[in-house]
Amino acid sequence: PPPSSGPASPAMKPLLCLSLLCGGAPALGAQLRAARQAPEEPDGISPDAQRALQRVAAVEDLRTSSVLCRVGASGGFGSVTVRLHSDNSRSVAFNGDVSGYETKVRCHGEPDPQCTNATISRDAGSVEECPACPCEEADGGLSGPYSREVAAEIDSRCSQDASASPRVLLLGLGCGELATHVARRCEGLQVDAVELDGRLPALARQYFGLPDRVQVTVSDALLVVLAAQQDVERDQLLADGKKYDVIFVDCFSDGGETPEHCRSPPFLQALHAIVRGGGKVIQHLWHTDPQHPQVAGQFEGTFGLYRKEFSCHDCKVETRAVGLGSVDSLVLVSMPAAASQA
């Protein structure tokens, strides 16, 4: 999910950004200008300035991009907008959000002429009605700090043993930014992904270069992990081959809220059952959300559930905030090499 943008309405965000830069808050404006001049050294910049800079960047991104396809709300899901940027990257946002994006992937080369054909309608009732704009190959870059941390964990398992075939489960695909990255980095990697909104895998294949070898199941994450747990427990002899080296949970509903069933005891028990010894379970959570005050308590409660479920000998459970001034945190579980059921 995009970083929280505070209480300002979409229409007010450009004005807010301008006021921050042009005298409305002199100290903050100075920090923003310093951040732009030295983006690689953000340590001296306050979280407020960092968030404001992100909003400025989002407004600029919006101004210089064009809509590829806008799929209307349907089936209980809100609208989805895919935008094309000047460097042939594509982003997706939900419900007309202009403060950030869910996924951003850069495709190699220049945009195909049909991507910018002004005579084609960009509004669609379904993904099938969206106009063509091929992505011959995505560059595999990652736009978010939490995505880079998860990718580093997966990439390290490939680099340790070139002949290894790690298994990765992504609970929450979005439009496939992380899945595309890890699939292209590691040839032997098996990537299984689960996405509740069936439009997103289709958009990922059409616009974001999601490789065919990423296996996607359109379903609820809890149902999938419970079925995987039953499969493992039913066949102990072959159980290890059905487990995963890395499981990444990225399930959100409204803003920074994670659906209750994606942070419930049965959900965590199933994750415990299907992760390999020496493997990792990682869940992306927001630790705060100004629009949803209950998120802070949910974050602490979820961390507590993880510590309870993974209290096994030599299991390690920790949290890590990612990104300066960000609302994003990761819960990380490291399993001992011996056996995940100890």
N, C-alpha and C positions, 0 to 999 in steps of 0.2 A: 504493500500500500504506500501511497505517497506520504511524505511527512506532513503532519498536521500543520495547517496554515493559520490556526487561531480563528477568532470569531469574525474576521472581516468577510463580507460577502464577496463573490467573484467579481462583481462590478467595481468594488472598492479597492481590490488588490493592486491594480496599477497605480492608483492615487496614493495608496499606502506606501508602496515602494518608492515613489517619487518623493514623498514627504520625508522619508527616512534618509534619502540621499541628498535632499536639497534644503536642509535647514530645519526641518521639523524636529529632528533630534540630532544636534551637531556632533556629539561624541559618537553616537552610533553611526552617523553618516561617515565620519572619519575612519571608523573601523571597517566599514564596508568598502571604502575606497582602498584602504590598505589590503584588505582581503583580495580585492581584484588584482592588485599589483603583485601580490605574493601568495597565490593560491596554494602553493605547495607547503607553506609554513603557517598553518592556521592556529597554532597554539596560543597566540596572543589575542585572538579574536573571541569575543564573548559569544555564548550560545545564541543570544538574541540577534546579534549581528549576523551570525552564520545562517540562522533561519531566514532573516530578512534578505540576505544575499541569495538564498535558494529561491525565495519568492521572486526576486528580480530576475533571476535566470529563467524561472518558469514563464514569466510574462514575456521575456525576450524570445524564448523558445516558441511560445505560442504565436508571436507576431511574425516569425520567420518561417513558419511551417504552414502546411495546407492539409485539409482533410482528405484522406484516402477513402474512408468509408465510415459512415455513421449508422450503426445497427440499432434499431429501436428496441425499447424494452419489450420483453416477452417471457412467458413461462416463469414468472416470478423473479426474473433478473432484470436489472436496470439497463439503460442504454450503454453501448460501447462505442467509443470513437477511436479510430486509428488515424494517426497523423503522419505525414511525410515531411522530413526535415531536409535542409539544403545539402547535407552531407550523405544523403541516401539512407539515413537512419529512420526507423519507424518507431512510434511510441503508441501506447494504448492507455486510455483513461476511461473512467466510468462515470456515467450520469452527468456528463458535461463538465467535469472537474477541469479547471484551468490552473490549479495550483501545483500540479505535478503529474507524474505518470506512474502506471503500474509496471510497465516493461518498456525498455528501449533497446533496440538492436540495430546495429549498423550493417548494412549490406555492402558488399564490394562493388566498386564501379559507380557509374553515374546512373541515376534513375532512368528506367525505360520510358520512352516518350508517352506511352499510354498511361503512365502514372499521373501525368499532369494534364491530360486531355480535358480541357475546360468544358467540352460538350457533354461529358458523361455525368449523370446524376451520382452524387456521393451518398445519398440517403437510401437505406435498404431495410427491408423487413426481416431479412435473414442473411447469413454469411454468403449463401449461394448467390445472392443478388449483388454482392460487392464487386466492383470493377477490378480487373486484373492489374497487378503491379508486382511482377516477379522479383524475388530475392534470390539471385543465383547462388550466393553463398554468404552467410553471415560471418562477421569477423571474430565472433566469439567474445567480444568485450563485455564487461559487466559495469553497470551504472551505479549500483548501490554497495555501500560498505559491507552490509550483512551478506549479500550475495558473494562478494569476494572472499569473505571468511569461509563460507561453506564450500565454495569452489576450491579454495586452497586445501581444505581437508580431503576432498575427493581427489584432486590432482596429485596430492602427495602419495596416495595409495597406488596410483598408476606408476609414478616415478620410482617407487621403491622396488617394484618388480615389473619389468616390461612384459613378462609373460603372464602376469596375473589378470584375472577377469573379475574385478570387483563388481558387486551388485549394489545398485543405488535405488532407493525409493524416494520419490519426491511427492509429497502430499500437498498439492497445490501447485499447478503448472503455470498459471497465468498465460502469457503468450510465449513461454519457453526460453526466456533469456538465459537462465541458469542451465536448463537441460541442454540447450544448444551448445553452450560453452563447454560443459564437461564431456559431451558426446564427441565433440571435435578434438578435444585434447587427449582423449584416451580411447584408442581403437578397440581394446578388449572390453571396455566398460559396458555393462548391461544397465540400461536406464529404464525404470518403470515409473510412470507418472500417473497421478490421479487428479482429475479436475472436475468439480461439480458442474460448472457452466460449460455445456457442450459447444458453445460458440467459440470459446477461447482456443481449444486445440485446432479447430478449423482455421481460425485467423492466424494461428502460429504457423501452420503449414503454408498458408497462402501468402502471407506478408513478411514473416519473420525468419524464414529459413530453417524451421524446425526439422531436423533430420528424420527420415523415415524410420530409422532404427530405434528411435525413442518410442517405446510402447506406452500408449495413453489409454487409460480406463476412465470413462465418463461416469462418475458415481460419487457417492459420499465417502469421505476418507475413513470414517468409523466403520462403515460396512466393509470396506476393502481390507482394513487391517484385522478385523474380526475374522473374516474369511481366511486370510493368510495365517492367522493364529491357529485356526482349526486345521488347516492343511498341514502345518508343521507338527501339531500335536498328534495328528492321525497317523503320520508316517515318520516315526522317530529315526528309522534307519537312514532315510534320505533327507532328514530335517535340515541339516546344515546347508545343503545345496539350495534350499528354498528361503534361507534367511538372507539378510542384507548387511553389507559392510557399513553403509551410511544410510540413515533415514533422516530426511529433512522435512519438517512440518511447517507449512506456511499457509495457515488457514485463517481467514479473516471474514467478518461479516460486515458490520457497519463501523467505518473509521478504524480505530485501533482495537475493536472488540474481536476476540476469538470466540467462535461458537462454543457453547458449554461442552458439547460432546467431543470437541477436539482438545479438551483439557480435562477430561473426566477420568476417574480411576479405570474403568474398562478400556478406555483408549490407551492409556499409559501401560496397562497390563499387556495389551496386545503388542505394543511397540517392544516391550521387554521380551516377549516371546519370539519375535521375528528378527531381532538384531543378533548378529553373530558375536561370538567371543572376540574381543579386540576391536569391536565395531563402535560406532558412534551414533547417538540419537541427538539431533539438533532441532530445537523449535524456535522459530522467530515469533517474538511477542513484542508488543508495545508496552513499555513500563509506565507510560502516562499518556493521557489524551485529554486536552482541555475541553473537548466537546463531549467527552464521556468520562466523568470523574470516577466511575466504577472500575475503569481499566487498571488503575494502580493497585487496587485490592485484588483484582483477578490475577494480575501478574504475580504478586506475592503468594497467592493461594496456589497457583499453578506450580510455582517453584517448590512450594512445600509438598505438593503431591508427587513431584518428581523425586524429591529427596526420600520420601516414604517408599515409593515403588522401587527405586533403584538403591536401596540400602544394603545391597549385597556386598560381600567381602571384596575389597579392592575396586568397587565401582566408585566413580568420581562424578559428582554433580556440581555444576557451577553455573553462574550467570555472567554475562559479559555485555556491557553496553557498547554499541558500535556507532561510530560517526559522531563528530563533535556537535553538541547541541541537538542530537537526534533523539527521537522517541523510541528508536529501535534497540532491542536487546535480544540476545540469544541465550537460551537454556541449553547447556551442553552436557551430555552424559557420555562418559568414556567407560566402556566395558572392559573388564579384565580379559586377558588372552585365554584363560583356561576355559571358562564356560559361562555363558550369559545367564544361565538359570541358577547359578550358585547362590 
